[in-house]
Amino acid sequence: MSRRLRYLIGGLVALLGGASAPAAAQFVPRSPSVARVESRPLSEYADSLTEQFSVDGIPVILRRVTANNVVAANVYLLGGTRQLSRETQGIELLLLEASEQGTRRYPRETLRARMAAMGSAIGVSPGVDWTVLGLRSTVAHFDSTWAILADRLIAPRLDSADVERVRTQIATAVGQRDESPDALLEYLADSAAFDGHPYGLSPVGTPASMRAISRADLQAYQRAHTVRSRLFVVIVGNVSRAQVERLVRNTLGTLPAGDYTWSLPETPVIGTAGATFVNRRLPTNYLLGYFVGPRATSREYAAMRLASAVLAGRLFAEIRERLNLTYAVDAPFRERAIAVGGLYVTTTQPDYVLGIMQREMRALQQGTISQAGLDRLVQQFIVNYFLDNETNADQANLLARAALYQGDWRKANAFADDLRAVTPEDIRLVAVQHFRNVRWAFIGDALRVDRRAFERF
């Protein structure tokens, strides 16, 4: 959730009575669910600017945007951390970052000079469900930038000195994770909540995995896993279908077909509540807990998103605004193939704050918010969600998530209706079903907190 949306939701909750107001100000008695928004066929969510087609077996979504001169093109390498083991964590990131050092057609200095002359950018974004190799360019330089991006996938040089240089850079950055409480906290919480599941692996690697991956490992991985069946392409900008088909066919279309099949990962086995502790002398204590939500194909997914927003607003109003016990509190929603909800706070009084968090979670599970309050929240949420997804690059990711998580890019256009269909009872039920068995990470003075408090979540 963006900082802007969190503050707006916090303000809305305060206007509705605040998280600590009497129950009557926050909840209404349980009643039959309000009638849902009528379900519409996906065909009604199609738009004239967007189409999906296949080029040599590679799915491509093209959204023709003429309002600006920017093209965003993302190549999704599907699988994410399911492609990895503990020993190979970060291998795809290392491979793609090392490809910037030169390819068969573009030696390093040539590649850098051409990118600088065009003012284009190519970036790598590793994630648990996929890795994105994406470009941003002007319309005039799209073909030339695409050629470089494609050659980085197809024919990276992977010279020994270049690989070592990039390995050192990534290993240093990963090693610095221990120096940032928030970065370490997120790593520990993910590892604890998803131990034994691919989501528990790090797409950016660990210091140990970075040291262990060899140049030969990179070459073998590139040959085995850079195949057409793993690729999914989304392009947003003022380019034609014929142009896109030509570019993809002449570049990515030359890769081996492969036999990869995309599917959603298995839902993690839900463990019991508990915590991982790192004892450090810090000005405050850092707490982050994760719990497992519904699959992206479930109707509960939208309810989980809103329930997290409601809880975030209530925690902000109570812990930050009314009691001033923190400078940062949230109930994050992680948009993955399997939704992840969470609780986050920094505070010098962890026992007290944990009690408040538990109370607000129980309140969400035991009562229903008012329909009028939910309607206002949904409308504000929709406005800010689309503000956060207004660039060409953001639209590309929005379309990809809809297509890969929900099976059809048109679900991106159904986003607002999916939220409007959520009822107060839906929010209560998703809280009952999923807001439990929280796996925590704690960094700070472990003597200031009762460890048993984490087991109550």
N, C-alpha and C positions, 0 to 999 in steps of 0.2 A: 504494500500500500504506500502511495506517495505521501511525503510529509504534508503537502497541501491538503490531500483528502483526509488524512488523520486529524489535522487541526479542524477542518470543517465538520467532520463527524463528531469530534469532541465538543465543538460549539453547539451542534444540534442536540446532542445528548443533554448538555447543560440547559438548553432552552426547554427541553422536554421534562426537566425536573432533576437532572443530575443522577449519577449512579448511586449516590447515597441517600437520595430522597426517599420518602416513605414508599412502601410497595405500591400503593394505589396510584402514585404518580408515574410509576415505571411500567406496571403490568396491569393487564385486564384479566378477568377470570378466563379460564380456558373455554373456548367455544368452538363450534364446528368451523372448519377451515373456510376462509373467504373464497368465493368462486375464483378459480384460476383464469388467467388470460387464455382465451380459446387457442388451442394448438393449431398452428398453420402449417401447411405442407412446405417443405424446404424450397420447392420451386418458386414460392412467393418471395423468398429472400434473395433470389438471384438479382444481379444488377448488370446493366449493359456495359460496364467498364471492366468487368472481371470475367475471366474464363480459365478453365483448366484443360490441359491437353497433355499428350505424351510425346516425347521425342526419344526414339530408340529405347523405349522402356523406362525413361526417366520422367516422372510426373513433373509438370510445370504449371504453376499458377501465374498468370499475367494480369495485373491490374493497370489499365491505361489511364494515367493521370497526366493531364495537360496543363494543370494550374501552375506548375513550376518546371524548372529546367534540370531537376535532379533525378537521377535514377538510383534506386536501391535494389540490389540483386543479392539474394542470399542463397547459398548452397548448403543444405542441411545434410550432414553425415549422420545417418540415423543410428540409434542404439545407445549413444551416450556411455554411461558407466557400465552398461551390460556388455560392452566390448572389452572391458578391462578385468584384470585380476589385481590383487594387492601388489603384485610385483610390477605390473605394467601401468599403474595409475599415472596419468599424465602423458602417456605415449602419443596420443593423437594431438594434444596441444604442442608437444615438443616437435613432432613431425611438421605440423602446419606452420609453426613459428620459424622453424629452420628453413622451410621452403622460401621464406622471404629473402634468404641469403643468396638465392640464385636458382635458376631452372635450366633445363636443356636449351631453351630458346633465348632465355634472358639471364645472362650472367649478372652477378650482384650489382655491379656499378651501372650496367645498362638498365636493369630493373628499377633501381632507385632513381636514376635520371629521368626515365620515362614517367614514373609515377609523380615525381616532383613537377615535371613540365606540364602534366595534365591537371595537377591539383586534385588527383583522385586519391582514394584511401581504400585499403583492403585490411580487414581486421578479423581476428579469430576470437570466437566466444564459445568456450567449452561449457557443457552442461550435463546434467544427469540423464537427460533423454536424448540429446543430440548435441553435436558440435556444429557451429555455424562458421562458415567462411564467407564473409560478406563484403560487398564493394559498395562504395558511394562515388558517383561520378556525375559529370554533366552529360546531357544527352549526346553532345558532339563527341565525347571521349568514351562513350560506353563500350563500343566494340573493342577499342584498344585496351581498356581496363579489364574487360572480360577475358581477353586473350591471356593477360598476365595471370589473372586469378585461376583460369583453367589450367595453365601450364604449371602453376604451383601445386595443383592437385595431381596432374598427370605425370609430370617429369621433374620433381625436385632434385637438385644436384646432390644435396646432403654431403658436402665435403666435410672431412673429419674436423678441420679447424672450425668451420662454421657451426657444426653440431655441438662441439664443445663450448663454443662461445654462447650459444643460445641456452644450452643446458645449464651453464653457470648462472646466466641471468634468471632463468626460471627457478632454479634451486635456491638462489639467493632470495628471490621474492617469496617463495614458499616458506623458507626458513624464517623470514621476517614475520610470518603469521604469528609466531609465538610472542612477538613483541607488541602486538596489537590485541588488547583484550577482546574487542568485538570480533575480529577475524578468527582468533583462536576459539572463542565461544561458539561461533557458528560451526566451525569444523568439528568441535567436540560434540555439539548437540546433534548434528547430522550423523556422526559416527555412532553415537549412543542410540539414537532413535531407530536407526536402520542397520544395526549390526547384523551381518549375515545376508543383507539384501544389497543389490547393486547401488541403491541410493546411499549406502554407507561408505562407498568408495569416493575418492576425490578425483574429479575430472582434471584438476590442475596438478595432481600428483603430490607426493610427499618427498622430503629430502632423501629418504632411502630409495624410493623408486626412481627418482631422477638420477641418482648415482648409478643405479643398476642397469638402466636402459642403454644398450649399445647402439652404435651406428648400424650394425647389422640387424638389430631388432627393428629399427626404424624402417630400413629397406624392406625387410620381410613383412612388416605390418602394412606398409604402403602397397606392396604387391597384392597382399591377401585381402585387404579391407577397403581399398579405394576402387570400388566397383559400382557399376550403374545401379544395381538393385538397392544400394544403400543411400542413393542420392535423391533429394527432393529439392526442387528449385522454385523460388518465389521471386518475382520481379515486379516492382512498382515504379512506374515512370512513363514518360512519353516515348515509348518504343512499340514497334508493331510485332504482331505474332510472327510474321514471316521472318523478321530480323532475329527474333529470339530463337525460332526453330533452326535457322541457319547457324547461329552461334553455338547452340547446344549440340547440334548434330556433328559439327566439325571439330568439336573439342571433347566435351564429356562423353559424347556418343561413341568415341573411339575406345573408351575404357572397356575392360572385360565386363560381361554381364553380371557375373556373380549369382549367388543363390540366396541372398539375404531377403527376409520377409519382415516387414515392420508390424509390430503389434504392441499393445500396451504392456508394460511390465506386470509381473505378478504383484498382487497387493501384499505388502509386508505383513508378517505375522505380528500381531499386537502383543507386546510384552507388558510387564507390570510397570507401574510408576517407579521412578527412582532417579538418582542423580550421579553425575561424575563431577568430582571436585578437583580444582587446581588452587592450591593455597598460595596467595600472593599478597604482599603488602601494597595496597593500592588505596587511593583516596575514597573509592567507593567499591561496591560489589556488583558484579555483572551476572545476570541470570537469564538463561534462555532455555525454554522447554519446547519440544515438538511432539505432536501427536498425529496419527494417521487419519486422513480424511477419505472421502469417497473417490471412486474412479471418475475420470473426466467424462465418461459416457453416461454417468448416473445423473438423474434429475436432482440428486442431492448436491451436486457440485455447485450450482448457483446459490443454493441455500447456505452451503458452507462458506462461500465467499461473503455473503451478507452477514452471516452469524459472526464471522471473524471481525467484520467491520463494526458491527454493533458492540461486540466485546471490547474492541480497541477503543472505541469512543467512550465507553463507560469507564474503562480503566484510566484513560487520560483525564476524564472529568474528575474522578475520585482521587487518584494517586498523585497526579501532577497538579491539577488546578485547585482542588479543595484542600488537600493535605500537604501539598508541596513536598512530597517525599522522594521525588525523582526529577531529573531533567529529561529522561527518556523512558517512555513506557509504550508498549504496543502489543497487539495480538496479530502477528503477521500471518498472511495467507500466502503460501508458496504455490504458484501456479505450475503444477507438474502433471504428468499423466495420472499420478495418484496424488490428490491434493494433500497438502501438509498444512496443518494449523499450528499456532504456537503462542507462547507467552514470553514477553521480553521486558526486562526492567533493569535499570541501574539504580542502586539505592544503598544507603548506609544502614537501613533498617530492614534487612531481608525477611526476618520472621514476621514482622508486622505486615509488610507488603504481600507476602505469600498468603497470609490469611485473607487479605482483601481480594486478591485474585481468585482464591478458592470460593469465596462468598459470591463474587460476581459470576463465576462460571455456574455455580449451583442455581443462582437466581435465573440465569438464562435457560437452564434446564427445567426449572420448576414452574415457570410462568410464561406468558406470551406477551410480547410487546404489542402496543396498539397498532391497528391497521393504519391509522393516520400518520403515526410516527414512522412506520415502515415505508409508507408511500413517499414521505419527504426524503427519507434516507436514500431510497432507491433512485429517486430523481437526481439528487445531488451526486450520488455514486456514478450514475450513468454519464452525467455531464463531465465529471472529472476524469472518469476512465477514458473517455474519448479524447479529452484534452491531452491525456498522457499517451495517446496512441494516434496523434495527428500527423506525424512526419511520414514520409514514404517508407523509411526503415521500420518505423513502428507498425505501419500497416502491413508490411511484409510479415513481420512476426505474428501479428494478429491473425492473418490468413493462414499461416503455417500451423499455429496452435489449433485453430478450428479444424483444419483438414486432418492433422495427425492425431490430435487428441479425441476429436468428436466425429471424424470420418468424412467431413464435408466442409469446404471453405465457406459455404453459405451460412454455416452456424455462426460465423463472425458477425454477419448482419442480423442474426437472431438474438444477439447478446442482450439487448435491452429488453426484448420480450421475455427472455428466459428469466431475467431478474424480476420483471413485473409479475411473473407467474408465481413467485415465491410468496407464501403466506406466513403470518406470524407463527402458526402451528408448525410449518415446515422448519422454521428456524429453531423452534424449541426441540423438535425431534432430531434434527441434525446435531444439535448440541448434546442431547442425551446419548446419541449413538456414537459420536466421534470425539467429543471434548472430554477425554479420559485417558488414563494410562500415559500420562505425560512423562517423557524422558528428558531430564534436565541436564544442563551443564552449568556449573557454578565456578566463577573465578573471583577470588577475593579472600577475605578473612573467614575461613570456614568455622571459626569458633563463634562467629556472630549469628549462626543459623542452626536451628534444630534440624538435623538431617532427616528426622522422621517426617518433617513437614512436607517434604517432596513426595513421600509415599502416599499422601492423602489425595493426590491428583490422579 
